Amino acid sequence: MLQIRQQQAKNCALARMAFAGTNVSLSQPDITQKLTERIDDLKQRIAAWGKRIRRYTERSTRFNQNRLFQSDQKRLYESLERPMVSGTGPAPNQAPAPTL
């Protein structure tokens, strides 16, 4: 019984946090629908921020590679041959080349 009350209190606190900054009251009868809409809105905002960060990272990488190509092509190609740093993309295939 105590666990159920704790879970209800936790859910209520989460609902209050989700509606922070809005004019929605927790005593409204259609609270579950409004909560679902708010959660969807927040998910879309998070997805938009993720896409914005991804675009920025790609643009920054492209800009730096273009600048390096103009100044020192040898260093650019050496950096492209090195494996990628973790989290920035797939590592190149390290399988040995077939002999003919």
N, C-alpha and C positions, 0 to 999 in steps of 0.2 A: 504494500500500500504506500509506503514511504517512497519507494522508487517511482511509482506512478506520479505522485505529487511533484517529485523532483523533476521528472521528465516534462510534466505540464508547465512547471515554472520555467524550465529551460526553453521550451517551445514559445512561451509567451515573451520571454526576453528576446528571443531571435526575431519574433514578429515585430516587436517594438523597434529593434535595430533596423529591420528591413524597411519599416515605414518612417524612419527618422528623416526629417526634412520634408515630409509630405503632409497634407492636411487630412489624412485618413485616420479615423478613430478605430480602435480595436473593438468597440462595442457595436459596430455596424453589422447588420445581419448577413451581408454578402462578403464577409471578411476573407473567406477562403478564395473566392474568385479574385478579389483585389490583391491578396497575397500572391497568388499564382501569377497575376499580371505583373506585379512588382518584381518577382523573382525573374520572370522572363525578360523584363526591361534591364535588370542588372546583368543578366547573362549576356544580353546583346551588347551592353556597354563594355563588358570585359572582353568579348570577342572583338569588338571594334578597336579597343586599345591594343590587343594582341596583334591585329593586322597592321595597325599603325606602327608598332614597334618593329614588326617584321619588314615592312616597307622601308623604314628608316635604316635598319641594319643592312638590307640589300643595297640601298642607295649609297650608304657610307662605304661599303665594301667595293662597289663599282667605282666610286669616286677615287678611292685610294689606289685601286688597281690602275685606273686610267692615268693618275698622276705619276705612279711608279713606272708605267709603260713609257711615258714621255721623258722621264728623267733617267731611268736605268732599266732597260729591258731585260738585261741578264738577271738582275736581282728579282724582277717580277717573275720570270720563268722559273727561277730557283724556288721562289716562295710557292708557286703553283704546284711544283713537284713534291714539296713536303706534305706530309699528312696534315689534315685539318686539325685545328685545336678543338678539343671536346666542346660539343654544343653548337658549333658553327656550320656543320654540314657533314655529309657522308665522307668517310675516309676513302682514299683510292683503293682499288683492288690490289691486294698484295700477293696475288697468286703468281707463281713463276710463269714466265712466257714459254710457250711450247717451242721445242727445238725442231728444226726442219731437217 
